[in-house]
Amino acid sequence: MSLINQALKLEQQKRQGANTPQAPMVAQFAHRRQNSNLAVLLIGFTGMGMLLAASVTAIFYFGNGFLEQGNQDLARSEAPAQTSLASAPAPSPSAPAEQEDPRESILTSLTQEELSTVQQMLAEREKRSASESTAPATAAPETQEQPPADTQAKLSTISQIQDIVDAYSIQGIRKAGKDTRVFLNGKIRRIGDVIDLEHDLRLVGFTETDLVFRTADGRNYKKAL
C-alpha cells in the first residue's frame, strides 16, 4: 500500500508542477533560445543559398571554357584538311591525241625511186648486223709457257722431300741448345743428324713452332711441332 501511495503522490506533484506558471527568468530564457534557433536556421539557409549560387556560377564558367576549347580544337582539325584540299594539284588537262610519227610523214613525201633506195639501204644494214651477230668470235690462242724439264724435275723433288718431312712423327723433344734431342719416328735424333740419306736431309734446328730440316742444296723444310 505504501508503494501505491508514493506513486499517487508523485503523479499529483507532477500535475501540480505542470499547472503552476513558469518563473519570468525561465520564460525569458526560453524566448531567447527560440530566437537563437531561428537565427541559426536563417544563417544555415543563407549559407546553403550562397554555396548553391557559387556552384552554378562555377559550372557555367567552366562549361563555357570547355565549349570554347572544343570549338578551337575543331577549328584546328578542320584547318589542315582545308589546306590539303587547297594544295592539291589541279587535274591536268587531257593529253592531246597521239601525234603522227614523223618518219611516216617523211616516207610518204619521198618518190617511188627514193623510197626503193631507202628500203634497199635498210635491208643491207639488217643483213650486215645479222652477219656480225652470227659470226663466231675467234678467241686468240692462249700461249702457255711450259717450264723447262730440269725445273719440273726440281719442283717434283722439292714436293717429294716436303711430303717426307710432313710424314715424320714427333714423339717428343728435349730442347737444350746444340744438345737438343728429338724423338722422331721412334728414334732419338740430334741436331746435325742425317734423317734421309737418299736426299741428304739433315735436322739443323728448331723454332718455337717447327723443326727445321735442310738438304745439300741449302733448301729448308719445316715440320710443325
C-alpha positions as CSV (number, residue, x, y, z in Angstrom):
1,M,0.0,0.0,0.0
2,S,2.8,2.3,0.8
3,L,4.2,1.9,-2.8
4,I,0.8,2.8,-4.3
5,N,0.6,5.9,-2.1
6,Q,4.0,7.1,-3.1
7,A,3.2,6.7,-6.8
8,L,0.0,8.6,-6.4
9,K,1.8,11.4,-4.6
10,L,4.4,11.6,-7.3
11,E,1.8,11.8,-10.0
12,Q,0.0,14.6,-8.1
13,Q,3.2,16.5,-7.7
14,K,3.9,16.3,-11.5
15,R,0.4,17.6,-12.3
16,Q,0.8,20.5,-9.9
17,G,4.2,21.4,-11.4
18,A,2.7,21.4,-14.9
19,N,-0.2,23.6,-13.9
20,T,1.9,26.2,-12.0
21,P,3.1,29.2,-14.0
22,Q,6.7,29.4,-15.0
23,A,9.0,32.0,-13.5
24,P,9.8,35.1,-15.5
25,M,13.5,34.2,-15.9
26,V,12.6,30.7,-17.2
27,A,10.2,32.2,-19.8
28,Q,12.8,34.8,-20.9
29,F,15.4,32.1,-21.3
30,A,13.1,30.0,-23.4
31,H,12.3,33.0,-25.6
32,R,16.0,33.8,-26.2
33,R,16.6,30.2,-27.0
34,Q,13.9,30.2,-29.6
35,N,15.2,33.4,-31.2
36,S,18.8,31.9,-31.4
37,N,17.4,28.8,-33.1
38,L,15.7,30.9,-35.7
39,A,18.9,32.9,-36.3
40,V,20.9,29.6,-36.8
41,L,18.3,28.4,-39.2
42,L,18.5,31.7,-41.2
43,I,22.3,31.6,-41.3
44,G,22.2,27.9,-42.5
45,F,19.7,28.7,-45.2
46,T,21.7,31.7,-46.3
47,G,25.0,29.7,-46.5
48,M,23.3,26.9,-48.5
49,G,22.0,29.5,-50.9
50,M,25.4,31.1,-51.4
51,L,27.0,27.7,-51.9
52,L,24.4,26.7,-54.5
53,A,24.9,30.0,-56.3
54,A,28.7,29.5,-56.3
55,S,28.3,26.0,-57.7
56,V,26.0,27.2,-60.5
57,T,28.5,30.0,-61.4
58,A,31.4,27.6,-61.5
59,I,29.5,25.1,-63.7
60,F,28.6,27.9,-66.1
61,Y,32.1,29.4,-66.2
62,F,34.0,26.1,-66.7
63,G,31.3,24.8,-69.1
64,N,31.8,27.8,-71.4
65,G,35.6,27.3,-71.2
66,F,35.2,23.7,-72.2
67,L,32.9,24.5,-75.1
68,E,35.4,27.2,-76.3
69,Q,38.3,24.8,-76.1
70,G,36.3,22.2,-78.1
71,N,35.5,24.8,-80.8
72,Q,39.1,25.8,-81.1
73,D,40.3,22.1,-81.4
74,L,37.6,21.5,-84.1
75,A,38.8,24.6,-86.0
76,R,42.4,23.4,-85.8
77,S,41.5,20.0,-87.1
78,E,39.5,21.5,-90.0
79,A,42.3,23.9,-91.0
80,P,44.8,21.2,-92.2
81,A,42.1,19.5,-94.1
82,Q,41.2,22.7,-95.9
83,T,44.9,23.4,-96.5
84,S,45.5,19.9,-98.0
85,L,42.4,20.4,-100.3
86,A,43.7,23.8,-101.4
87,S,47.2,22.5,-102.1
88,A,46.0,19.5,-104.1
89,P,47.2,20.0,-107.7
90,A,44.5,20.7,-110.2
91,P,43.8,17.8,-112.6
92,S,46.0,18.1,-115.7
93,P,44.1,18.6,-118.9
94,S,43.6,15.5,-121.0
95,A,46.6,14.6,-123.1
96,P,46.4,15.5,-126.7
97,A,45.9,12.9,-129.2
98,E,48.9,10.9,-130.4
99,Q,51.0,12.9,-132.8
100,E,51.7,11.4,-136.2
101,D,55.1,9.6,-136.5
102,P,57.5,12.0,-138.3
103,R,59.1,9.0,-140.1
104,E,55.9,8.1,-141.7
105,S,55.4,11.6,-143.0
106,I,59.0,11.6,-144.4
107,L,58.4,8.3,-146.2
108,T,55.1,9.5,-147.7
109,S,56.9,12.6,-149.0
110,L,59.5,10.5,-150.9
111,T,59.2,9.5,-154.5
112,Q,59.0,5.9,-155.6
113,E,62.6,5.8,-156.6
114,E,63.8,7.4,-153.4
115,L,61.7,5.0,-151.4
116,S,63.1,2.0,-153.0
117,T,66.7,3.3,-152.4
118,V,65.9,3.8,-148.7
119,Q,64.4,0.3,-148.4
120,Q,67.5,-1.2,-150.1
121,M,69.8,0.6,-147.7
122,L,67.8,-0.6,-144.7
123,A,67.8,-4.2,-146.0
124,E,71.6,-4.1,-146.4
125,R,72.1,-2.7,-142.9
126,E,69.9,-5.5,-141.4
127,K,71.9,-8.2,-143.3
128,R,75.2,-6.7,-142.1
129,S,74.1,-6.5,-138.5
130,A,72.8,-10.1,-138.7
131,S,76.0,-11.4,-140.1
132,E,78.0,-9.7,-137.4
133,S,75.8,-11.1,-134.7
134,T,76.1,-14.7,-136.0
135,A,79.8,-14.7,-136.8
136,P,81.7,-16.8,-134.3
137,A,84.1,-15.0,-132.1
138,T,87.6,-16.0,-132.7
139,A,89.4,-16.1,-129.5
140,A,93.1,-15.6,-129.5
141,P,95.0,-18.8,-128.8
142,E,96.3,-18.9,-125.3
143,T,100.1,-19.2,-125.1
144,Q,101.1,-21.1,-122.0
145,E,104.8,-21.2,-121.4
146,Q,105.9,-24.6,-120.3
147,P,108.7,-24.6,-117.7
148,P,112.0,-26.4,-118.7
149,A,112.4,-30.0,-117.9
150,D,115.0,-29.5,-115.2
151,T,112.8,-27.0,-113.5
152,Q,109.9,-29.5,-113.5
153,A,112.2,-32.2,-112.0
154,K,113.4,-29.8,-109.3
155,L,109.9,-28.9,-108.3
156,S,109.0,-32.5,-108.2
157,T,111.9,-33.3,-105.9
158,I,111.1,-30.4,-103.6
159,S,107.5,-31.6,-103.3
160,Q,108.6,-35.1,-102.7
161,I,111.0,-34.1,-99.9
162,Q,108.3,-31.9,-98.3
163,D,106.0,-34.9,-98.3
164,I,108.6,-37.0,-96.5
165,V,109.1,-34.2,-93.9
166,D,105.3,-34.0,-93.3
167,A,105.1,-37.7,-92.8
168,Y,107.6,-37.6,-89.9
169,S,106.1,-38.4,-86.5
170,I,107.4,-36.4,-83.5
171,Q,107.0,-38.2,-80.2
172,G,108.9,-35.7,-78.1
173,I,111.6,-33.1,-78.0
174,R,114.2,-32.0,-75.3
175,K,115.4,-28.5,-76.0
176,A,119.0,-28.0,-74.8
177,G,120.7,-25.8,-77.4
178,K,123.1,-27.8,-79.5
179,D,122.4,-30.9,-77.4
180,T,118.7,-30.8,-78.3
181,R,117.3,-34.3,-78.8
182,V,114.2,-35.2,-80.8
183,F,112.3,-38.4,-80.6
184,L,111.5,-38.7,-84.3
185,N,109.9,-41.8,-85.9
186,G,110.8,-43.9,-82.9
187,K,114.5,-42.8,-82.9
188,I,116.4,-40.2,-80.9
189,R,117.9,-37.6,-83.3
190,R,120.3,-34.8,-82.6
191,I,121.0,-31.5,-84.3
192,G,123.1,-32.3,-87.4
193,D,122.0,-35.9,-87.9
194,V,121.1,-37.1,-91.4
195,I,117.5,-38.1,-91.4
196,D,117.1,-39.2,-95.1
197,L,120.2,-40.5,-96.9
198,E,118.7,-40.5,-100.3
199,H,118.0,-36.8,-100.3
200,D,120.8,-35.9,-97.8
201,L,118.2,-34.4,-95.5
202,R,119.6,-33.2,-92.1
203,L,118.0,-31.9,-88.9
204,V,119.5,-28.5,-88.5
205,G,117.5,-26.8,-85.8
206,F,114.1,-25.8,-84.4
207,T,111.8,-22.8,-83.7
208,E,109.0,-22.3,-81.3
209,T,106.6,-24.0,-83.7
210,D,108.6,-26.1,-86.2
211,L,111.5,-28.5,-86.7
212,V,113.9,-27.3,-89.5
213,F,115.5,-29.7,-92.0
214,R,117.9,-28.8,-94.8
215,T,119.1,-30.5,-97.9
216,A,122.6,-30.3,-99.6
217,D,121.4,-27.5,-101.9
218,G,120.6,-25.3,-98.9
219,R,116.8,-25.5,-99.1
220,N,115.0,-25.6,-95.8
221,Y,111.9,-27.7,-94.9
222,K,109.8,-27.4,-91.8
223,K,107.7,-29.8,-89.8
224,A,105.2,-28.4,-87.3
225,L,105.8,-29.4,-83.7
